[in-house]
Amino acid sequence: MTDPSIERYVGHVTRTTLFTCSVYPDLTRVWHHFAARHTDPACVEILVYDCGGRLDPARLPGARVVRRPNVEHGMNIDHAVAECSTPLMFLSDDDAFPISREAERDAAAALTSSAELAAVSYYPREWWTLTIEGTPHPVIGTSSLVFRTDVVRREALSFRRVPTSDPAIRNGEEGSYDTGDHAAEQLLRRGYRLSVPPRSVRQERVLGYSGVSRGFMRYARPSDETGWEPTITGAALEEDVLAQGSDARWPLQRLRAACGIAATIALYGAVFDEAPRFAEFPSWDVLSALARRFPEPVRAPAERLVVEARDVQTALLRAA
């Protein structure tokens, strides 16, 4: 049954705000290219929070750019939800690129046909599971999430991180729910459904990377002359990535972020036929060589990570 509160938005009326936050301007410009290309402007408006203060709105035609402080991500999401005038929000990290209009269209169709369905996720957190009263649920995350703004407001939910002592949350890591995870748990406890399409479907709708903005903030510094300068190259990147080699998570996370930066630089040059403002960074060949120097047992995952990241770049170039 269609929810009457949003039934009028099923057709060609602005129904969705596609929203991201930006601290890495080159990455956001690439994201905007995919966002504009793979959504219907009659149904979708694009909103970008400039949290780094260096975005040029003229380079994001058709988008609404709002200057916001670089505070906890959940606070900016809450602000956007409170201000949102559309019944749906497509929340996206700017390293998660829509590659098909079906991403927004099919999520909107599902959300507008069921009063119980609150969100559709294209980038769930697959490394842990949320269990409620003995039933496991996928953790929907916030990297690429289409949800009903009326439900979030009516239930007075926040996307902010929430402290917890529950060892089941994030497998006991960090002592808190990540951005949006507590809100998702509350939705499930209050009788709403959350949808995660099969991986094969998700990969045809949204592709991207992880932690690219964090990596950029680690490996770049602002420059009035050139826009951005690297803080790290070549051997120094190897030293940084492998600094915590005893814990496999951290070197792999840093390598993953570095791959995203390399892809951003390549995509920017291919899409816009010009060099990005931040262009001085180790190449894919350097990253591949770095992965081969990872210690066992994380060498194979590191090498696979670089190969898969390059494959994503190839697929994104086809969709560009």
N, C-alpha and C positions, 0 to 999 in steps of 0.2 A: 504494500500500500504506500502510495506517495505521501510524504509529509506535506500537508497543506501550507506550512509556513514557508516552504521553498519551492513549491510546485511551479510557480510562475517563472522560475529561473531555469527550467529545464531547456528551454529553447534558446534562440540567439539573443540573449540579453546578458549583460555583464553579470556573471555569477561567481567568478573566482578571482581572488587577489593572489597572484603569484609573488611570493615575498622572499627576499633574501637579505642578509647582512653582509657588508663588505669591509675588509681591511686591506685587501690585495687588489688594487685597481685593475691590473692587467687580467687577473683571473675573472673578476666581475664582468669585464667587458666581453670576455669569451663566453661566460655564462649567459649574459644578456643576448648575445647572438643566437645561441641555441634556444633560449627561452622565447624570444620573439619569433624565431623561425618555426618553432614546433608548438605554438599555441595559437588559438583563434582570437584575433584582437577584438572581435565582436563579443566574445564571451569572457575574456581574461584581461585584467589590467595588471601591470607589472609594477611592484613597489620595491625599492632598494633603500635600505638604511645604510648611509655612508658612515661607518664607524671608525674610519681611518682619516677622514677629512681631506682626502686627495682625489676623490672621484670628480670627473668632468661630466656633468649631466648631458652635455652636447654629444658625448660619445655613447650615450645610452638612449637613442631616440625612442620616444613613446613611453619611456619609463618615468615614474615619479620618484625622484631622489630626495630623501629626507636625511638631514644631518642628525646623527645621534651619537651619544658617547659610547665608547667601547667597554660597556659594562657586561656583567654576566649575560650570556646569550638568552637565557630564559626571561630575563627582565625585558629585553627588547622584543621578544616574541609576545609577551603579555601586553606590552604597549601597542604593538601592531594589531593584536586581536581586539583590544579595547577600541581602537580607532577604525577598525575595518567596517566598511559599508556593504560588503558582499556576503552572501550566506555561506560561501566556502572560502577557505584559504588553502593555497598550495604552498606549504612551507618547504623551502629548499635551501640547503647549503649551496654556496656558489661554486663548489667543486662537484656538484651533482647536476648533470646536464640533461634536460629533457631532449629526447631524440625522436619523439613521435607525438603528434597531437592526441593520440589515443590515451596518453598518460593522464592529461587533465579531463578529457572528454569521458573516458570510461569510468574514472573515479567519480566524476560528477553524476553520471547516470546512476551508478550504484548508490551514492549517498542520497540522491533525491528520490530514490524509489523505496527507501526503507527508513522508517522513523527510528529504528533501533541501531542502525549502522552509523557510527560516529566518525570513523576515519579509515583511510586506505593508505597503506605504507608501501613504498617502492624500495626503501632501504632499511629493512629491519636490522636490529642488532642481533647477529646470529650466534654470538659467543656465549649467551646465557639465556635462560628461559624464565619467564614469570609464572609462578605457580600460585593459583588461587583456589583454596578449598579442594586441593588435590588435583586440579585440572591445569595442565601446562598451557601457556599462551605465548606466542611469539612476542618479542619486545619490539614495538613498532619504531622506536627511535624518532628523530626529527630531521634527518638528512633529506628526506624526500617524502613528505607527508601531506595528504589532502584531507582536510577535516572540516566539520561544521562549526562555524564560529558561534552560532546560536546555542549549541549544546555546551561549548566551553564556557560561555558567559552565564548561561542559566545554571550550570552546576558550580559556578564560582571557582573554576580550576585555574591553576597557575602552571606554567612551564618551567618554573625555577627548580633548581636542584634542591633536594630535601634530605637532610641528614637521616641516617638509619643505623640501627645496630643489628638489623636482620642479616644474618650471614648468607641468606639465599639471594639477596639483592646484589647484582653484579658479581656473583660468586664470592661475596664478602670483601671485594676490593673497594678501597677508598672511603667506606663508611657513608655513602650517600647514593641516592637515586641520581642518575644522569638527567640531563635536560629533557623534560617532557615525560620521563618514565613514571613518576609518581602520578601525574595527571592521567596517564594511560591506565595505570592500575585502578585508580578511582573510577574511571569510566566503566571498566569491566565489573567492578564490585557493585556499580549502580545499575547494572543490567544492559549496558550498551555493548554492541559488537565492534570489533576492530578487525579489519581485513588486511591480509598480506597475500597478494597474488603469487602464484608459483614463480620460482626463480626465472624460468624461461620467458615468462610474460614480463617480469620486471626488467629483464635485460634488454627487451625490445622497446621499453618505454623510457628508461632513465639509465644513463651510464656516468661513471665518474671516478673520483678518487676519494681520499680520506686524509684529513689533517693538513691540507695544503696551505691554508691560511696560517696555521700554527707554524708550519715549516718556514713560510715566508717571513714571519715575524722573528724567527730564530736566525735566518740566514741572510736577511737583507736589512739595510738601514737607509733612511731617507736622505736624499741629496738634493739641494736646491738646483744644482747644475744639471745633473743627469736624470733626476727623478728617483732612482734607487741605485745603490751600490751593494755588491756582495760583501758579506762579512766572512765568507768561507769559500774556499775552492779546493779542488783536487785532494791532496793528501790531508789537508785540514778537515775536509768533510769526512774522510775515512776515520780520522781520530775521534771526531765528534760522534759519528754514528756508532762506533764500536766502543765508546767510552764505558758503557755498561754491559759489556759482552756477557757477563755472568747471568744476566736476566734477559731472556730472548725477546721479551715484549718491547723493550725500549729501543734497541738497535733496529728492530724490524719496523717499529713505528716511525723512527726517523728516516729510514730508507724509504718507507712508503710516502712520507711527505716530500722527500727529495724527488721521487719519481713524479709526483703530482706537479711539482714546480717545473721539471724538465718538460712535461707534457704541455703545461700552460704556455711555456715559451714557444714550443713548436706549433701548437694550435693557433696561438696569436699570430705568428708570422704567416701561417697558411691561410687563415681566415681573412686577415686584414691586409696582407701583402705589405707589411711593414714590421719593423722590429718593435717589441714591447719596451716599455721604459725600464723594466728589469730583465736584462737579457744575458748577463754574465753569470753563468752557473754551470757546473759540471755537466757534460753531455751524457747521453744514454750510454755510450761506450764506457765512460768513466764509472757510471753507476753499475753497469754490468760487471766491470772488473772489481769494483768494490764488493759486490755480492759474492764473488768467488773467493774473497778473502775473509768472509765471515767464518767464525769457528764452527765446528760441528757441535751440536746437531742442527744448528740453524742455517747452515750454508745452503742446503737444498731449498728450504722455504724462501730464503733471500733471493736466490737465483730465479725461482718461480715467480716471486713477487715482481721482479723487474720485467720478466717476459710478459706476464699478464698485464702489467701497466702499459707496456708498449702496445699490446694488442688492443687495449681500450682506446689508446690514442688513435690507432688505425681505424677502429670502428667510428670514433667521433669524427674523424676527417671525412669518412663516407657520409655521415649525417649532416655535415656542415653545409 
